Amino acid sequence: MADWVTKLGRVPVDGQTLKHLSDAGLLVVDSRRSRPLWFDGRFLTARDLQREQTYFMTRQADLAGAVGGGVVRGLWVHPGSKATNLRVEKGFGIASGGERIVLAQDVDVDLGNLPSLDQINRMLGFSKTPASPWRSLSGLFVLAARAVEFTANPTGAYPTRLGEERRVEDGEIVEAVLLSLIPYDLGENPENPALRRAAAAHDLFVKGTGYAAPPSALPLAMVDLDRGFVRWVDVPMVRQDMGSAESDVLGLGMAPRPVRAAHFQQARRMFQDIADARRSAGQPAAFAASDHFLSLPPAGLLPAAAVDAKAMTQTFFPPAVQVDLSIIPEDELPCLVEESFLLPPIDLTASEEALAATAVLVCLPVPRNAFRQAAAELESLETPLPSANTMQKTKTSYLALLHETTRPTKTPAAVSLTARSRWPALIAQQSVLWYVRRRNLSVRDDVVGAKVPVLADEFRDERAMRAYLKEKGLADKYTRLKVRASAEADLVMASLLTSRKFRESETLLKAAVRELEQVKRLDAGTAREIARRYDDENLGEGIRLVEETVLEPETRPDGTPDPEARRRNEGVRKKLAEAHVVPEIDRLMQCLKPEEQEKFLKEVARMIADTAVKPQALAEYVRKVMRSVES
């Protein structure tokens, strides 16, 4: 393989070669980048030294601009101590033209000096039209920083010609930063001043691709002024971090990723400001997005109060938007937000047809260690979340309405009570929820392939089950059940009782055996119906709380068995088993709120301890609580 013949540094070109390259149009000269050529015998002048300084400053600016302008650190803007003040934190940034912007300390900007700032804007070319006096100044402005310099520190200058006298000249060039307000033309101002912030965000992030500042300026924040007083300060609306990309995504016309990330941060901060303002004013936490926003980023926040947990409806998004609710592990939320940046923002001013083609997933984050339990308690990980404003829903044809009314309904499963009560319980734990925009691609959710059964060692499991039944005094009952059961029912019964949950809870085991004993005909259908009642993988967690309350320790402090306690516990388990509501008690203990759970547990313990209370009365009480929760 051939090696390159390399020469480090710039290659000097002689005069003849220079002429040939120039005539061929292959030589490109940058007039800004020329420096003095020093040689012995050349007279040194101040102009030559200044040219050399300018050359190095130009190279530094080009190098800084190669990575894109933006804020490196700090330079955050906050409302000041007075209504006419702004406070800018110290920090460092680079303007898009390559100029370095450095604030060595925090700075308070007094908007009372706007007349002089307006003069400077006209001098620097930041203002196209003169601004109104600051006492009546209203509208949107961009607080920007610009690098300037001035001369200072006078020093004596010696004569350079015969007959001249000594004079005094400034001996240093001091670099500084100028903070100025640049008027922002919103075009059509909204009639409601409260929507001015939303209109600016819509103009920048939906209609445009972010704020384009003059090359010499570094934008820091958008400011809304009302006769010279600060109404709000929005930093993410115009702030750009260092290294922001200048091109769109894959060249397809989308805004650069930093601009879409800025839209997300801006909407998130604006949402927090709206929530704080409504809380301070004593207003409800729920609000519609269109009341405060003209557009939303593809991912963001919404108030949990905007979701009616009982009716499973929402009031945040317009009625035409397709909204679904789902739980997700909380550590997967950043990934969903990151993926949403590839999707366009949600334009709330779009037509109803465009909004109807917009799909949104409302995410309810839960800890990963609780995700599996929550998913098992719900009928589905995802549920529709239609708008509560039924009068503004998209039009539905008569045939579609007829289809909805004649569609066959499914019989509620045994876990439907838990599912219906679990959604409100999960939502009640959150003050805010997250949403992400969804793609409209048709994705197949069917499984490609064939099911392959994975069998365990059934001989080992049945031997362990028989040994446990013998230990608990249920071996004879199980033998009689096998005699009564059909062949298929025997398989269902064996599969049920070998489950681990029955080895962990004697109460569950005796309740299941008692239900199998009570049926008149133990065929496959009856066995499956009983197995379905005990099929929840989380079954046992609720009954364990009941056992801790109503059962006595069966071992004395010295470690010896306590037969009397064992006998009393057998009576408790027998009463629970004869009531035929052990699975229902378990599910209620898992879905009730803490104060309701405590009340329910106290009443169940009282009814179990009272020998005058029959198992039928206990069952009736449990079913009554179930009906109240369902309603």
C-alpha positions, -999 to +999 in steps of 0.1 A: +000+000+000+014+034-010+023+059+017+013+096+016+041+121+012+032+146+039+045+180+048+035+195+081+024+231+083+016+254+054+035+248+022+051+280+008+043+288-028+068+307-050+058+336-073+056+316-105+034+289-090+013+315-074+006+331-108-003+298-124-027+289-095-043+323-096-048+322-134-064+288-130-088+300-103-075+274-078-062+299-053-086+314-027-073+343-006-089+354+027-081+391+030-088+390+067-060+366+074-027+383+064+001+391+089+033+411+087+064+393+074+092+402+097+128+404+086+160+421+098+161+457+087+123+463+086+110+493+105+085+483+132+053+504+134+023+503+156+001+495+126+021+463+120+016+451+156-021+459+154-024+439+122-007+410+139-032+412+168-061+413+144-048+383+126-047+361+157-081+374+169-096+365+135-081+330+137-094+325+173-129+337+162-129+313+132-118+284+154-145+292+180-172+295+154-163+261+139-180+243+168-210+266+167-220+294+190-238+290+223-234+291+260-206+270+275-216+274+312-236+298+334-252+330+320-286+321+334-311+350+336-336+355+364-359+383+375-341+408+396-348+421+431-369+449+416-397+447+390-376+465+365-344+445+370-329+414+355-301+393+370-275+375+348-253+349+364-216+348+356-206+324+328-189+319+294-202+316+259-194+321+223-214+341+198-222+326+164-196+349+148-169+335+171-166+363+197-161+351+233-186+363+258-173+362+294-190+375+325-167+372+355-194+381+380-232+383+384-247+414+368-279+433+376-294+449+345-315+480+353-342+484+327-344+521+337-313+526+314-332+515+283-329+549+266-291+546+265-294+509+256-316+518+227-289+542+214-263+515+217-287+491+198-289+515+169-251+520+169-245+482+169-273+474+144-294+455+169-326+476+163-342+481+130-366+508+143-363+531+173-380+518+204-405+536+225-394+553+258-388+528+285-417+541+307-442+529+281-421+500+268-442+469+263-436+438+242-411+410+237-374+415+238-343+392+236-317+399+262-284+394+244-247+398+252-222+413+227-184+416+230-171+451+228-138+468+235-126+502+244-092+520+250-081+530+285-051+537+307-034+568+291+003+567+286+029+590+272+037+589+235+070+601+222+072+622+190+076+603+157+086+634+136+108+664+141+089+693+156+062+672+173+056+673+210+049+645+234+013+636+238-009+612+258-026+582+242-047+554+257-022+525+262-045+495+265-075+479+247-100+465+272-124+438+262-159+439+277-194+425+274-224+447+266-259+435+277-287+448+255-324+442+247-332+434+211-368+439+201-386+407+189-412+411+162-440+386+169-460+397+139-496+394+149-498+400+187-525+379+204-553+398+219-547+381+253-513+392+266-512+360+286-508+341+253-479+362+242-454+337+256-472+308+239-473+327+206-436+334+207-428+297+214-451+287+185-435+312+162-400+300+171-404+262+174-433+254+150-432+280+123-395+285+124-363+267+135-353+287+166-341+323+172-316+336+148-295+362+166-270+387+150-236+370+145-220+392+171-247+386+198-253+357+222-290+355+231-296+347+267-333+350+274-367+362+261-383+389+282-418+402+282-421+438+294-452+457+304-444+495+304-409+487+315-418+461+341-408+424+338-438+401+333-418+369+327-384+356+317-380+326+294-344+313+290-348+281+269-368+300+243-337+316+228-307+302+247-285+278+228-259+256+243-224+252+229-221+227+200-257+232+186-261+216+152-267+239+123-284+214+100-318+196+103-324+159+109-311+140+079-317+171+058-355+164+057-365+199+068-369+193+106-355+216+132-321+208+146-322+185+176-309+213+200-339+235+189-363+206+196-347+200+230-350+237+237-387+235+229-390+207+254-372+227+281-392+258+274-426+241+276-415+223+307-406+256+325-437+273+312-458+245+325-442+248+359-448+286+359-485+281+349-489+255+377-473+278+403-495+307+391-527+286+393-517+273+427-511+309+440-544+321+426-563+292+442-573+278+408-578+241+401-546+222+390-563+209+359-563+230+327-566+225+290-534+229+270-551+252+245-558+277+272-521+285+277-502+269+247-505+272+210-482+242+204-467+215+225-433+197+221-436+160+212-430+151+248-438+170+280-458+173+312-495+175+320-513+178+353-525+146+368-557+164+378-565+167+341-572+129+341-605+118+356-594+085+373-630+073+377-643+081+343-609+075+326-611+107+306-588+136+301-593+174+296-557+184+287-556+176+249-582+186+223-610+161+218-598+151+184-564+139+196-561+101+201-549+097+237-540+065+255-528+059+291-501+034+300-478+026+329-440+025+322-410+018+344-397+051+355-362+045+343-375+041+307-390+076+306-358+094+295-355+070+265-391+077+255-385+115+257-353+112+237-371+092+209-399+117+207-374+144+195-376+128+161-413+136+158-427+171+150-444+192+177-481+191+183-497+221+167-528+229+188-540+255+162-541+228+134-574+216+119-595+190+134-585+165+107-548+171+115-554+167+152-574+135+146-543+120+130-522+128+161-517+101+186-504+107+222-495+083+249-499+095+285-472+078+306-476+070+343-441+062+356-438+036+384-407+021+400-393-009+382-396-031+413-434-023+414-440-024+376-447-061+374-471-061+402-490-031+388-491-046+353-506-078+367-533-059+385-544-041+354-564-057+326-541-041+301-509-020+302-527+005+279-562+019+281-579+046+260-582+080+275-609+100+255-617+136+260-642+145+287-657+172+265-681+149+246-697+178+229-666+186+209-656+151+200-650+143+163-681+134+144-690+098+143-712+083+117-746+067+126-733+032+115-703+036+138-725+045+167-748+016+159-718-007+158-707+006+192-741-001+208-744-036+192-708-047+198-707-078+220-694-072+255-670-094+274-678-108+307-657-090+333-628-111+345-622-118+381-595-091+382-617-064+368-623-050+402-586-047+409-580-032+375-607-005+377-596+005+412-559+003+404-558+030+378-572+056+401-548+045+428-518+048+405-529+082+392-536+095+427-499+090+436-488+115+409-490+152+407-479+154+371-479+129+342-458+127+311-470+124+275-451+114+243-463+117+208-467+084+190-460+074+154-489+066+131-471+037+116-490+004+115-470-019+137-479-056+138-483-068+174-489-105+166-463-130+175-445-146+145-436-182+151-451-211+170-456-216+207-433-241+223-444-254+257-417-253+284-425-282+309-413-284+344-406-316+363-442-325+371-433-356+391-411-336+414-437-308+418-466-333+425-444-352+451-437-319+468-473-309+467-485-343+482-459-340+509-471-305+518-507-316+518-498-345+541-480-321+564-511-298+566-535-328+571-551-325+537-538-356+520-570-376+525-591-348+512-570-345+481-573-383+475-611-381+477-610-351+453-590-371+428-616-400+430-645-376+423-628-355+396-628-363+359-595-370+342-592-334+328-603-319+361-576-339+379-550-323+357-564-288+363-566-294+401-530-308+402-517-278+382-535-254+405-523-269+438-487-272+427-485-234+424-460-218+448-485-194+463-502-223+481-470-234+497-465-199+510-500-195+524-518-223+542-550-201+542-550-200+504-544-237+502-573-246+525-596-221+509-590-237+474-594-272+487-626-262+504-641-247+473-632-279+453-649-300+480-681-279+479-689-284+442-714-312+434-697-322+402-660-318+398-656-317+361-631-298+339-653-267+336-659-264+374-622-270+381-611-243+356-636-218+371-621-223+406-586-222+392-594-189+375-603-174+409-568-183+422-549-176+390-536-141+398-498-144+402-499-117+429-525-136+449-514-140+485-499-106+491-532-092+505-541-123+525-507-122+541-516-089+557-548-105+571-529-135+584-504-112+602-534-096+620-558-125+628-534-154+633-514-161+665-477-172+666-477-210+667-443-211+684-436-201+720-408-177+729-387-207+739-391-222+704-415-250+713-448-255+694-480-240+708-508-265+701-535-242+715-525-214+691-523-239+663-559-250+671-572-215+672-555-206+639-571-237+623-605-223+633-597-190+617-586-207+584-616-229+584-640-199+588-622-180+560-623-211+537-660-217+543-668-181+534-654-187+499-641-151+496-604-155+503-594-144+467-617-114+470-603-104+504-568-106+489-576-083+460-594-058+482-564-056+505-542-047+475-565-021+459-580-002+488-565+030+500-545+028+533-572+043+554-599+021+538-577-009+540-572-004+578-609-001+583-617-032+562-590-052+579-603-042+613-638-053+605-627-086+590-606-094+621-636-086+643-660-108+623-635-137+624-629-134+661-666-133+669-679-168+670-714-156+666-707-143+631-712-170+605-690-175+574-720-164+553-721-130+571-684-125+565-689-133+528-718-109+525-697-081+541-668-087+517-691-087+487-707-055+499-673-038+500-665-051+465-697-036+452-689-002+467-654-003+452-669-013+418-694+016+419 
